[in-house]
Amino acid sequence: MLPAAALSTPREARFQELKASLHAAVGVSGALAERLVPTGIAALDRLLGGGLPAGSLVTLEGRGSAGCHSIAASLLAQATHRGLGAVIDDGELYPPSLEAAGVRLDRLLVVPAPTPLLAARAADLLLRSRVARVIVMHAAALRAAVWARLAQVAHRTGGVLVVLAHRVMPEVQSLAAVRLGCSFERAIVRGTHGLWSTFSGFEARAELRKHKRAAGGAFAHLEAVLPA
């Protein structure tokens, strides 16, 4: 885990050191050559034409129980099995859930960012460092110019910045290369319905609201099942 002090001056020097050491450790230098970043969810990857475009800002819109966190966790699982992933934590991170979804915690960078300003700085530095191809953060109350800067840095460095939000501002909607709207469909239960049934997961729907290479309106059904 990166301490909050890692974001203080001199930030650039700190991240340059981190970049050099992690490139040597996991060999991420060639990863940015790939054009698509798979989500690891077959139905969703088919909907997206193979995965999310590298160098883009992506929004997952909907409440946490609607499937957004499941998609983000799957993306981080794919990223940490190939190299490194990153989460900008506003205090809601629960590592056991990520580990249960397949995320390698030893390859996950966690940057505490309790304020919008720190979240923006963390996203900017992580994207510039290129140490993690997938960076997940919750939507923060930032000016449109800040979001535009983050989208430009993602495009320039080849990273995928995933923003989780109940709703996103119009400015962020216009900057996003991909927008997915997630909604809960039904609970999945084991055993007899009633008193002795147990909750084992849920089904959700991911609607493609925006994609630079596809028409909106298409959707995929997702299933999130708890470990037995």
MIDOSE-1310 file (N, C-alpha, C; in nm, 2 decimals, decimal comma, always signed):
residues 228
mlpa	+0,08/-0,12/+0,00/+0,00/+0,00/+0,00/+0,09/+0,12/+0,00; +0,05/+0,22/-0,08/+0,12/+0,35/-0,08/+0,07/+0,44/+0,03; +0,16/+0,49/+0,11/+0,11/+0,59/+0,21/+0,07/+0,72/+0,15; -0,01/+0,79/+0,22/-0,05/+0,93/+0,17/+0,07/+1,02/+0,15
aals	+0,17/+0,99/+0,23/+0,29/+1,08/+0,21/+0,36/+1,07/+0,07; +0,32/+0,95/+0,00/+0,38/+0,93/-0,13/+0,33/+1,04/-0,23; +0,22/+1,11/-0,19/+0,17/+1,21/-0,28/+0,22/+1,35/-0,25; +0,31/+1,36/-0,15/+0,36/+1,49/-0,12/+0,49/+1,52/-0,19
tpre	+0,54/+1,64/-0,19/+0,66/+1,68/-0,26/+0,78/+1,60/-0,20; +0,87/+1,55/-0,28/+0,87/+1,56/-0,43/+0,79/+1,44/-0,49; +0,67/+1,46/-0,54/+0,59/+1,35/-0,59/+0,65/+1,29/-0,72; +0,69/+1,37/-0,81/+0,74/+1,32/-0,94/+0,86/+1,23/-0,91
arfq	+0,95/+1,27/-0,83/+1,07/+1,18/-0,80/+1,03/+1,05/-0,74; +0,94/+1,05/-0,65/+0,89/+0,93/-0,59/+0,83/+0,84/-0,69; +0,75/+0,89/-0,78/+0,68/+0,80/-0,88/+0,78/+0,75/-0,98; +0,88/+0,83/-1,02/+0,98/+0,79/-1,11/+1,06/+0,67/-1,05
elka	+1,09/+0,68/-0,92/+1,16/+0,56/-0,86/+1,07/+0,44/-0,86; +0,94/+0,46/-0,83/+0,85/+0,35/-0,83/+0,84/+0,29/-0,97; +0,83/+0,37/-1,07/+0,81/+0,33/-1,20/+0,93/+0,24/-1,25; +1,05/+0,29/-1,22/+1,17/+0,21/-1,26/+1,18/+0,08/-1,19
slha	+1,15/+0,07/-1,06/+1,16/-0,05/-0,99/+1,06/-0,15/-1,03; +0,93/-0,11/-1,06/+0,82/-0,20/-1,09/+0,84/-0,24/-1,24; +0,88/-0,16/-1,32/+0,91/-0,21/-1,46/+1,01/-0,32/-1,46; +1,11/-0,31/-1,38/+1,21/-0,41/-1,37/+1,16/-0,54/-1,31
avgv	+1,06/-0,52/-1,22/+1,01/-0,64/-1,15/+0,91/-0,72/-1,23; +0,82/-0,65/-1,30/+0,71/-0,72/-1,36/+0,71/-0,71/-1,51; +0,80/-0,63/-1,57/+0,81/-0,62/-1,72/+0,69/-0,57/-1,78; +0,64/-0,45/-1,74/+0,52/-0,40/-1,80/+0,54/-0,31/-1,93
sgal	+0,67/-0,30/-1,97/+0,70/-0,20/-2,08/+0,63/-0,24/-2,21; +0,60/-0,37/-2,24/+0,54/-0,40/-2,36/+0,39/-0,41/-2,36; +0,33/-0,39/-2,24/+0,19/-0,41/-2,22/+0,11/-0,31/-2,30; +0,16/-0,18/-2,30/+0,09/-0,07/-2,36/+0,07/-0,08/-2,51
aerl	+0,14/-0,18/-2,57/+0,13/-0,20/-2,71/+0,00/-0,26/-2,75; -0,07/-0,33/-2,66/-0,20/-0,39/-2,69/-0,30/-0,28/-2,70; -0,40/-0,29/-2,78/-0,50/-0,19/-2,81/-0,62/-0,20/-2,72; -0,65/-0,32/-2,68/-0,77/-0,35/-2,60/-0,73/-0,41/-2,46
vptg	-0,81/-0,37/-2,36/-0,79/-0,43/-2,23/-0,91/-0,51/-2,19; -0,90/-0,64/-2,19/-1,02/-0,73/-2,17/-1,07/-0,71/-2,02; -1,20/-0,72/-2,01/-1,26/-0,71/-1,87/-1,25/-0,85/-1,80; -1,24/-0,96/-1,87/-1,24/-1,09/-1,81/-1,38/-1,14/-1,80
iaal	-1,48/-1,07/-1,84/-1,62/-1,11/-1,84/-1,66/-1,13/-1,99; -1,68/-1,26/-2,03/-1,70/-1,30/-2,17/-1,81/-1,22/-2,24; -1,93/-1,21/-2,17/-2,04/-1,14/-2,24/-2,01/-0,99/-2,25; -1,94/-0,93/-2,16/-1,91/-0,79/-2,17/-1,80/-0,77/-2,27
drll	-1,70/-0,85/-2,28/-1,60/-0,84/-2,38/-1,66/-0,85/-2,52; -1,75/-0,94/-2,54/-1,82/-0,95/-2,67/-1,89/-0,82/-2,70; -1,96/-0,76/-2,61/-2,03/-0,64/-2,63/-1,94/-0,53/-2,67; -1,82/-0,53/-2,61/-1,72/-0,42/-2,63/-1,63/-0,45/-2,75
gggl	-1,65/-0,56/-2,81/-1,56/-0,59/-2,93/-1,42/-0,64/-2,89; -1,41/-0,70/-2,77/-1,29/-0,75/-2,73/-1,24/-0,69/-2,59; -1,28/-0,58/-2,56/-1,24/-0,52/-2,43/-1,25/-0,37/-2,44; -1,20/-0,30/-2,34/-1,19/-0,16/-2,33/-1,08/-0,10/-2,41
pags	-1,09/+0,01/-2,48/-0,98/+0,07/-2,56/-0,87/+0,12/-2,46; -0,75/+0,09/-2,49/-0,64/+0,14/-2,41/-0,63/+0,29/-2,43; -0,59/+0,36/-2,33/-0,57/+0,51/-2,34/-0,71/+0,58/-2,33; -0,79/+0,54/-2,24/-0,93/+0,59/-2,24/-0,98/+0,61/-2,09
lvtl	-1,07/+0,70/-2,08/-1,15/+0,72/-1,96/-1,28/+0,64/-1,97; -1,31/+0,56/-1,88/-1,43/+0,47/-1,88/-1,51/+0,50/-1,76; -1,65/+0,51/-1,78/-1,73/+0,53/-1,66/-1,82/+0,40/-1,65; -1,83/+0,36/-1,52/-1,92/+0,25/-1,48/-2,03/+0,32/-1,39
egrg	-2,15/+0,33/-1,45/-2,25/+0,41/-1,39/-2,36/+0,32/-1,33; -2,39/+0,34/-1,20/-2,49/+0,27/-1,13/-2,45/+0,25/-0,98; -2,54/+0,20/-0,90/-2,50/+0,17/-0,76/-2,41/+0,05/-0,75; -2,34/+0,05/-0,64/-2,24/-0,06/-0,63/-2,29/-0,20/-0,64
sagc	-2,42/-0,22/-0,59/-2,48/-0,35/-0,60/-2,53/-0,38/-0,74; -2,52/-0,29/-0,83/-2,58/-0,31/-0,97/-2,48/-0,37/-1,06; -2,36/-0,40/-1,01/-2,26/-0,47/-1,10/-2,13/-0,39/-1,13; -2,13/-0,26/-1,10/-2,02/-0,18/-1,13/-1,89/-0,23/-1,06
hsia	-1,90/-0,26/-0,93/-1,79/-0,30/-0,85/-1,74/-0,44/-0,90; -1,83/-0,52/-0,95/-1,79/-0,66/-1,00/-1,71/-0,64/-1,13; -1,75/-0,55/-1,22/-1,68/-0,52/-1,34/-1,54/-0,47/-1,31; -1,54/-0,37/-1,22/-1,41/-0,31/-1,18/-1,32/-0,42/-1,12
asll	-1,37/-0,51/-1,03/-1,29/-0,61/-0,97/-1,24/-0,71/-1,08; -1,32/-0,74/-1,18/-1,27/-0,83/-1,28/-1,16/-0,77/-1,37; -1,18/-0,64/-1,39/-1,07/-0,56/-1,47/-0,94/-0,57/-1,39; -0,95/-0,54/-1,26/-0,83/-0,54/-1,17/-0,77/-0,68/-1,17
aqat	-0,85/-0,79/-1,17/-0,80/-0,92/-1,17/-0,72/-0,95/-1,29; -0,78/-0,91/-1,41/-0,70/-0,93/-1,53/-0,57/-0,85/-1,53; -0,58/-0,72/-1,48/-0,46/-0,64/-1,48/-0,35/-0,70/-1,39; -0,39/-0,75/-1,27/-0,29/-0,79/-1,17/-0,23/-0,93/-1,21
hrgl	-0,30/-1,00/-1,30/-0,24/-1,13/-1,34/-0,15/-1,11/-1,46; -0,15/-0,99/-1,52/-0,06/-0,96/-1,63/+0,05/-0,86/-1,59; +0,02/-0,78/-1,49/+0,12/-0,68/-1,44/+0,07/-0,62/-1,31; +0,03/-0,49/-1,32/-0,01/-0,42/-1,20/-0,14/-0,35/-1,22
gavi	-0,22/-0,34/-1,12/-0,34/-0,26/-1,12/-0,33/-0,16/-1,01; -0,42/-0,06/-1,01/-0,42/+0,04/-0,90/-0,56/+0,08/-0,87; -0,58/+0,11/-0,74/-0,71/+0,17/-0,69/-0,68/+0,30/-0,61; -0,75/+0,40/-0,64/-0,75/+0,52/-0,56/-0,86/+0,51/-0,46
ddge	-0,82/+0,49/-0,33/-0,91/+0,46/-0,23/-0,96/+0,58/-0,15; -1,09/+0,59/-0,15/-1,15/+0,70/-0,07/-1,21/+0,65/+0,06; -1,17/+0,53/+0,10/-1,21/+0,48/+0,23/-1,30/+0,37/+0,22; -1,35/+0,33/+0,10/-1,45/+0,22/+0,08/-1,39/+0,09/+0,03
lypp	-1,26/+0,09/+0,02/-1,19/-0,03/-0,04/-1,20/-0,15/+0,06; -1,24/-0,27/+0,01/-1,25/-0,39/+0,10/-1,16/-0,50/+0,03; -1,03/-0,51/+0,06/-0,95/-0,60/-0,01/-0,99/-0,74/-0,02; -1,06/-0,80/+0,09/-1,10/-0,94/+0,08/-1,20/-0,97/-0,04
slea	-1,28/-0,87/-0,07/-1,37/-0,88/-0,18/-1,30/-0,89/-0,31; -1,20/-0,80/-0,32/-1,12/-0,80/-0,45/-1,04/-0,93/-0,46; -0,99/-0,98/-0,35/-0,91/-1,11/-0,36/-1,00/-1,22/-0,40; -1,13/-1,22/-0,35/-1,22/-1,33/-0,38/-1,26/-1,32/-0,53
agvr	-1,25/-1,20/-0,59/-1,28/-1,18/-0,73/-1,16/-1,22/-0,82; -1,05/-1,26/-0,76/-0,93/-1,30/-0,84/-0,82/-1,19/-0,85; -0,84/-1,08/-0,78/-0,73/-0,98/-0,78/-0,61/-1,02/-0,70; -0,49/-1,01/-0,75/-0,37/-1,04/-0,68/-0,33/-0,91/-0,60
ldrl	-0,35/-0,92/-0,47/-0,33/-0,81/-0,39/-0,18/-0,77/-0,38; -0,09/-0,86/-0,41/+0,05/-0,83/-0,41/+0,09/-0,75/-0,53; +0,00/-0,74/-0,63/+0,03/-0,66/-0,75/-0,07/-0,54/-0,76; -0,14/-0,51/-0,65/-0,23/-0,40/-0,65/-0,18/-0,28/-0,58
lvvp	-0,17/-0,17/-0,64/-0,13/-0,04/-0,58/-0,25/+0,02/-0,52; -0,25/+0,06/-0,39/-0,36/+0,13/-0,33/-0,31/+0,26/-0,28; -0,37/+0,37/-0,33/-0,33/+0,50/-0,30/-0,45/+0,57/-0,22; -0,43/+0,59/-0,09/-0,53/+0,66/-0,01/-0,55/+0,80/-0,06
aptp	-0,68/+0,84/-0,08/-0,71/+0,97/-0,13/-0,84/+1,02/-0,08; -0,84/+1,07/+0,05/-0,97/+1,10/+0,11/-1,04/+1,23/+0,06; -0,97/+1,31/-0,03/-1,03/+1,43/-0,08/-1,03/+1,43/-0,23; -1,12/+1,50/-0,30/-1,11/+1,50/-0,45/-0,98/+1,55/-0,50
llaa	-0,92/+1,65/-0,44/-0,79/+1,70/-0,49/-0,68/+1,59/-0,49; -0,68/+1,52/-0,38/-0,58/+1,41/-0,37/-0,61/+1,30/-0,47; -0,74/+1,27/-0,49/-0,78/+1,17/-0,59/-0,73/+1,21/-0,73; -0,75/+1,34/-0,76/-0,70/+1,38/-0,90/-0,55/+1,38/-0,91
raad	-0,48/+1,42/-0,81/-0,33/+1,41/-0,81/-0,29/+1,26/-0,82; -0,35/+1,17/-0,75/-0,31/+1,03/-0,75/-0,34/+0,98/-0,89; -0,45/+1,01/-0,95/-0,48/+0,96/-1,09/-0,38/+1,01/-1,19; -0,35/+1,14/-1,18/-0,25/+1,20/-1,27/-0,12/+1,13/-1,26
lllr	-0,07/+1,11/-1,14/+0,06/+1,05/-1,12/+0,07/+0,91/-1,16; -0,04/+0,83/-1,13/-0,04/+0,69/-1,16/-0,04/+0,67/-1,32; -0,12/+0,76/-1,38/-0,13/+0,75/-1,53/+0,01/+0,78/-1,59; +0,07/+0,89/-1,54/+0,20/+0,93/-1,60/+0,31/+0,83/-1,57
srva	+0,30/+0,76/-1,46/+0,40/+0,66/-1,42/+0,40/+0,54/-1,51; +0,28/+0,51/-1,56/+0,26/+0,39/-1,65/+0,29/+0,26/-1,57; +0,29/+0,26/-1,44/+0,31/+0,13/-1,37/+0,19/+0,04/-1,37; +0,07/+0,10/-1,38/-0,05/+0,02/-1,38/-0,14/+0,05/-1,50
rviv	-0,18/-0,05/-1,57/-0,26/-0,02/-1,70/-0,40/+0,01/-1,66; -0,46/-0,05/-1,55/-0,59/-0,02/-1,51/-0,59/+0,05/-1,38; -0,66/+0,17/-1,37/-0,67/+0,25/-1,25/-0,81/+0,27/-1,22; -0,86/+0,24/-1,10/-1,00/+0,25/-1,06/-1,01/+0,35/-0,96
mhaa	-1,11/+0,44/-0,97/-1,14/+0,54/-0,87/-1,29/+0,57/-0,87; -1,34/+0,62/-0,76/-1,47/+0,67/-0,75/-1,48/+0,81/-0,81; -1,60/+0,85/-0,86/-1,61/+0,98/-0,91/-1,59/+1,09/-0,80; -1,51/+1,19/-0,83/-1,49/+1,29/-0,74/-1,54/+1,42/-0,79
alra	-1,57/+1,52/-0,70/-1,62/+1,65/-0,74/-1,51/+1,73/-0,79; -1,48/+1,72/-0,92/-1,36/+1,79/-0,98/-1,41/+1,88/-1,09; -1,34/+1,99/-1,12/-1,37/+2,08/-1,23/-1,36/+2,00/-1,36; -1,44/+2,05/-1,46/-1,43/+1,99/-1,59/-1,29/+1,99/-1,65
avwa	-1,21/+2,10/-1,63/-1,08/+2,10/-1,68/-0,99/+2,00/-1,62; -1,01/+1,96/-1,50/-0,93/+1,85/-1,44/-0,96/+1,72/-1,50; -1,09/+1,69/-1,52/-1,13/+1,56/-1,59/-1,07/+1,56/-1,73; -1,08/+1,67/-1,80/-1,02/+1,68/-1,93/-0,87/+1,65/-1,93
rlaq	-0,80/+1,70/-1,83/-0,66/+1,67/-1,82/-0,64/+1,52/-1,80; -0,71/+1,46/-1,71/-0,70/+1,32/-1,68/-0,72/+1,24/-1,81; -0,83/+1,27/-1,88/-0,86/+1,20/-2,00/-0,75/+1,21/-2,10; -0,69/+1,33/-2,11/-0,57/+1,35/-2,21/-0,45/+1,27/-2,16
vahr	-0,42/+1,26/-2,03/-0,31/+1,19/-1,99/-0,33/+1,04/-2,01; -0,45/+0,99/-1,99/-0,48/+0,85/-2,01/-0,46/+0,82/-2,16; -0,51/+0,90/-2,25/-0,49/+0,88/-2,39/-0,34/+0,88/-2,43; -0,26/+0,97/-2,37/-0,12/+0,98/-2,41/-0,04/+0,86/-2,35
tggv	-0,08/+0,81/-2,24/+0,00/+0,71/-2,17/-0,05/+0,57/-2,20; -0,17/+0,55/-2,25/-0,22/+0,42/-2,28/-0,29/+0,35/-2,16; -0,31/+0,43/-2,05/-0,38/+0,37/-1,94/-0,53/+0,37/-1,95; -0,60/+0,29/-1,87/-0,74/+0,29/-1,87/-0,78/+0,34/-1,73
lvvl	-0,85/+0,46/-1,72/-0,89/+0,52/-1,60/-1,04/+0,49/-1,59; -1,08/+0,40/-1,49/-1,21/+0,36/-1,47/-1,27/+0,44/-1,35; -1,39/+0,50/-1,38/-1,45/+0,59/-1,28/-1,59/+0,53/-1,25; -1,60/+0,50/-1,12/-1,73/+0,45/-1,06/-1,82/+0,56/-1,01
ahrv	-1,94/+0,56/-1,05/-2,03/+0,67/-1,01/-2,18/+0,63/-1,02; -2,26/+0,68/-0,93/-2,40/+0,66/-0,94/-2,45/+0,74/-1,07; -2,40/+0,86/-1,08/-2,43/+0,94/-1,20/-2,30/+1,02/-1,23; -2,28/+1,05/-1,35/-2,16/+1,13/-1,39/-2,20/+1,26/-1,45
mpev	-2,12/+1,36/-1,43/-2,14/+1,49/-1,48/-2,14/+1,49/-1,63; -2,22/+1,58/-1,69/-2,22/+1,59/-1,84/-2,08/+1,60/-1,90; -1,99/+1,68/-1,83/-1,85/+1,70/-1,88/-1,78/+1,57/-1,88; -1,80/+1,48/-1,78/-1,73/+1,35/-1,78/-1,79/+1,26/-1,89
qsla	-1,92/+1,27/-1,91/-1,99/+1,19/-2,01/-1,93/+1,22/-2,15; -1,90/+1,34/-2,17/-1,85/+1,38/-2,30/-1,70/+1,34/-2,32; -1,63/+1,32/-2,21/-1,49/+1,28/-2,22/-1,47/+1,13/-2,22; -1,56/+1,06/-2,17/-1,55/+0,91/-2,16/-1,55/+0,85/-2,30
avrl	-1,46/+0,76/-2,32/-1,46/+0,68/-2,45/-1,56/+0,57/-2,44; -1,59/+0,52/-2,32/-1,69/+0,41/-2,30/-1,77/+0,45/-2,18; -1,90/+0,43/-2,19/-1,99/+0,45/-2,07/-2,07/+0,32/-2,06; -2,07/+0,26/-1,94/-2,15/+0,14/-1,92/-2,25/+0,17/-1,80
gcsf	-2,38/+0,15/-1,83/-2,48/+0,17/-1,72/-2,51/+0,04/-1,66; -2,50/+0,02/-1,53/-2,52/-0,11/-1,47/-2,65/-0,10/-1,39; -2,73/-0,21/-1,39/-2,85/-0,21/-1,32/-2,88/-0,36/-1,27; -2,93/-0,36/-1,15/-2,96/-0,49/-1,08/-3,08/-0,56/-1,15
erai	-3,07/-0,69/-1,17/-3,19/-0,76/-1,23/-3,25/-0,85/-1,13; -3,18/-0,95/-1,07/-3,24/-1,04/-0,98/-3,13/-1,10/-0,89; -3,18/-1,15/-0,77/-3,09/-1,22/-0,68/-3,08/-1,36/-0,72; -2,97/-1,43/-0,69/-2,95/-1,57/-0,71/-2,95/-1,64/-0,58
vrgt	-3,03/-1,74/-0,55/-3,04/-1,80/-0,42/-3,01/-1,95/-0,44; -2,95/-2,01/-0,34/-2,93/-2,16/-0,33/-3,03/-2,22/-0,24; -3,07/-2,34/-0,28/-3,16/-2,42/-0,19/-3,31/-2,38/-0,22; -3,39/-2,43/-0,13/-3,54/-2,40/-0,14/-3,57/-2,26/-0,11
hglw	-3,66/-2,20/-0,19/-3,69/-2,06/-0,16/-3,77/-2,05/-0,03; -3,74/-1,94/+0,04/-3,80/-1,92/+0,17/-3,70/-1,91/+0,28; -3,73/-1,97/+0,40/-3,65/-1,95/+0,52/-3,51/-2,01/+0,50; -3,50/-2,13/+0,43/-3,38/-2,20/+0,42/-3,29/-2,17/+0,30
stfs	-3,34/-2,08/+0,22/-3,26/-2,04/+0,10/-3,14/-1,95/+0,15; -3,04/-1,95/+0,07/-2,92/-1,86/+0,10/-2,89/-1,78/-0,03; -2,85/-1,65/+0,00/-2,81/-1,56/-0,11/-2,68/-1,60/-0,17; -2,66/-1,62/-0,30/-2,54/-1,67/-0,35/-2,48/-1,57/-0,46
gfea	-2,55/-1,47/-0,49/-2,51/-1,37/-0,59/-2,62/-1,30/-0,66; -2,59/-1,24/-0,77/-2,70/-1,16/-0,84/-2,67/-1,15/-0,99; -2,77/-1,13/-1,06/-2,76/-1,10/-1,20/-2,78/-0,95/-1,23; -2,70/-0,90/-1,32/-2,71/-0,75/-1,35/-2,71/-0,74/-1,50
rael	-2,74/-0,62/-1,54/-2,74/-0,58/-1,68/-2,64/-0,46/-1,71; -2,56/-0,48/-1,80/-2,47/-0,37/-1,84/-2,50/-0,32/-1,98; -2,55/-0,19/-1,98/-2,59/-0,13/-2,10/-2,48/-0,04/-2,16; -2,45/-0,06/-2,29/-2,35/+0,03/-2,35/-2,41/+0,16/-2,39
rkhk	-2,38/+0,26/-2,31/-2,44/+0,40/-2,33/-2,36/+0,48/-2,43; -2,23/+0,44/-2,44/-2,14/+0,52/-2,53/-2,02/+0,43/-2,56; -1,98/+0,43/-2,69/-1,86/+0,37/-2,73/-1,82/+0,43/-2,86; -1,69/+0,46/-2,87/-1,65/+0,54/-2,99/-1,65/+0,45/-3,12
raag	-1,66/+0,32/-3,11/-1,67/+0,24/-3,23/-1,79/+0,15/-3,24; -1,89/+0,18/-3,15/-2,02/+0,10/-3,15/-2,13/+0,19/-3,12; -2,25/+0,15/-3,16/-2,37/+0,22/-3,13/-2,42/+0,19/-2,99; -2,47/+0,29/-2,92/-2,52/+0,27/-2,78/-2,65/+0,19/-2,78
gafa	-2,69/+0,14/-2,67/-2,82/+0,07/-2,65/-2,80/-0,08/-2,64; -2,70/-0,14/-2,69/-2,68/-0,28/-2,67/-2,64/-0,31/-2,52; -2,67/-0,43/-2,48/-2,64/-0,47/-2,34/-2,60/-0,61/-2,33; -2,54/-0,64/-2,21/-2,49/-0,77/-2,18/-2,55/-0,81/-2,04
hlea	-2,58/-0,94/-2,02/-2,62/-0,99/-1,89/-2,50/-1,04/-1,81; -2,48/-1,00/-1,69/-2,37/-1,04/-1,61/-2,42/-1,12/-1,49; -2,34/-1,21/-1,44/-2,37/-1,29/-1,32/-2,26/-1,28/-1,22; -2,29/-1,24/-1,10/-2,18/-1,23/-0,99/-2,22/-1,33/-0,89
vlpa	-2,14/-1,43/-0,87/-2,17/-1,54/-0,78/-2,07/-1,54/-0,67; -2,11/-1,55/-0,54/-2,02/-1,56/-0,43/-1,96/-1,70/-0,43; -1,83/-1,71/-0,38/-1,77/-1,84/-0,37/-1,85/-1,93/-0,28; -1,85/-2,06/-0,32/-1,93/-2,16/-0,24/-1,87/-2,18/-0,10
